[in-house]
Amino acid sequence: MAGADSTLLLIPTSGERAELLNHLDLRAVSMKGWHCELCGFGLVAAAAATMRAIRTHQPTRVILAGIAGGLSDAASVGSAHWFDEAICDGIGVGEGDEFVSADTLGWKQWASGDDESQESIGDQIELARPGNATGKKTPKNTLVSVCAASSEDSMASRRRNLAGETDRDSVIAEDMEAFGVAMACQMTSTPCMVVRGISNVAGDRDHSKWQINSALRSVAERLMELN
């Protein structure tokens, strides 16, 4: 049985975990009663692994940490941010400019059925945010969770528009796990927080321009600010 303040820290890949833990104060994290697990790469693995980890550790909250591709000017490479919502892109009909999301078609990804304690889940899930990160009014940060990362500017531009009208300081980024993790958390009534370091501009596949180390160092800084 988990302790009163247990946190489940989920990281997608072993590479991200090694780099992130290299920057974290492990003793301080241990004293906070955190458990660290891999959640896997991609939406499907992340959802399944999160459900298993929640069942094992019964945490009071889940934090997903890792890297993401920036979709807005505010998502500067090397920075890290907490997010307020995860939007799923790719579940529906068609592709590219012809894509129509499941929600738009009137289909829910999870229909609660007769269980009135569970809300239906569409293409967007609200995320929790640390209390000390919301002491002042901040722009709404959005993660677009995808099955395949943007390979060009036009794909990234379409995904950026999924966030709708936003403040110019809003951080918009794409990842491949947040929506799956948030889905598992929502179905188990577990608060879910997501912090991502911006390793690259979405659509830029030139890895020589990526700043994974700097991005994960910034993620570690955000995590250590938690109460």
N, C-alpha and C positions, 0 to 999 in steps of 0.2 A: 504494500500500500504506500502511495506517495505521501511525502510530507506536506505540511500545510502550505508551503511556498515553493513547491517543486516546479521547475521549468524544464521543458523538453526542447533542447536546441537541435534543430535539424539542419543538415548541410547536404547539398545534393551529391557531391563527388568527393572521393578521397583526396584529390589534389587540392580542392578548395578547403577541405577540412585541415590538411596539413599546414597550409599557408595561413589560414585563419588562426589556428591554435598557436602558431608560431608568434603571432602578435598579441594574443590574449594573455592576461594575467591569470594563469590556470588556477592558482591557489585561491584567488578572489572568486573565480567562477565556481570552484568546488564548494567554497563556503556558502555560496548562494543556493546550494542544493540543486544544481543543474545536472541534467543527463544529456549527453551529446550522442547523437545517432546520425548515420547516413540515411537520407530519404530516397536516394537514387536520382537518375537523370531522366527528365521528362514527366509529363503530367500523370501518366498511368502508374509508373513506378512510385512516384511521389505520393499519390493518393493511397496506394496499397501499403507502402511502408509506413506512412504516417498513422494509418489506422492500427497497424500492428504495434507500433511504438506507443501509441496512446493506451492501447489495451495493456501493454506490459508495464508502463511507468505511471499511468493514471495521473498525468500532470495537471497542475492548475492553470497552466498556459503553455502554448507552443510558440516558439520563435523559429522562423525560417531565415537562414542567413546564407548569402552567397553572392555571386556576381550577376550582372544584368547588362543589357545593351541599352544605351540611352536613346530616347525618341524625342526629347525636347531640349531646348537650349539650356534649361535649368539642370538637366541631367549631365553635368560636366564629368568628363572622364577622370577617374580617380576619387570622386566624391562618393559618399554613402548616404542613404536616405531611408527613413521609415515610410511605409506606404499605407494608404487609407482604403484602397479597394483593389481587387483583382478582377480583371475582365478576361473571359475565355474567348479566344479567337480560333475558329477552326471546326467547331461543332455545329453542323447545320447542313446546308446544301450549296454546292458549287465551290468555286475557289476564286481568288483574286478579286477583281472588281465585281464579279458576278456572285460572290458569296453572300448568302443570306443566313443569319444566325438562327439557332434553334429558338431563342426567345422571340425574335421577330416573327417566326413562323407559328408562334403560339405553343411551342413545346418546351417543357421544363426538363432540365437535365436530371433533376431528382424531384419526383412528385411524391408528396408526403402520404397520399392516400388517406386511410382512415386514422392515421396517427396525428391527432391534432396538436401534439406537443412538438412536432417537427414542421418547419416551414418548407415549402417547395423552394427549389434552388434553380435559378435560371443561368444566365451568362455572366452575372456580376455578383460578387460577394464582398460585403464590407469587412474590413480588417480592423483589429484593435490597434491602438497606438499607445506607447508608453505615456504615462501621466506627465512625466517631466519633459516630454517632447511636445506637449500640447498646452503648455502654460501660457502661450500667446497664440493669437490667431495665425494659422499657417495655411498656405495653399493646399488644395487637395491633391495628393500624390497618387498616381494610378500606375499599376502594373498590368500589362497586357500579356497574359500567359498563352504560349503558343506551342504547337507540336514541332515546328521547324522554324529556326531563327531566320530573320530577314536576310536575304542574300543580295539585296540591292536597295537603292534609295527609294524607289517607287513602292516597294513592299513595306518599307519602314514608314513611309508617309501615310499609307492607307491605315496602318495600325495606329499611328499617332492620332489620327482622326477619330478612332474609336472612343477616345477619352472624352469627346464632345468639347463643348466650350469650357476652357480652363483659364485660370489666372496665368499671366505670363511667367510667373515664378513657380508654377506647378511642375513637379518632376513627373515625367512620363517615361516609362522604360518597358522593355520586353524581357520576359524570362520564360522558363519552361517547366516550372514546378509550383508556383504560388497558388494557382487556382486549385490544383489537385490537393495540396496540403490544406488549403482553406475549406475545401469541400469535406474532407475527413473531419476537420475540426468542427465545422458546422453541424455535421451529422452526429457528433458526440458531445455537442454543447461545450466545447473547449475553446476559450479565447485564443485567437491566432494573430500573431504579429509577424510582420515581414520587414527585414532590413536587407537592402541590396546595395552592393558597391558597383558603381558604373565602370566597367572594365573597357568599354569600347562604344563607339557610335554604332547604333543598330544599322545593319546593312553593310558595314565595313568589315570585310573578311580578311584584311591584311593584318595578320596577327602581330606584325612588327610594331604596329601602332597601339596595340592593346596594352593596358596598364593593370593587369590582374593583381599584382602585388600591392600596388598603391590602393586599389579599390578594396581589397580585403583588409588592409591596414586601417582604412577608414571605417569599415564594418566593425572591426574590433573596438575602435574608439567609441562607436555608437553603443555597442553592447555593454562596455564598461561604464557607461553613463547611467545604466539602469539602476533603479533602487534595489 
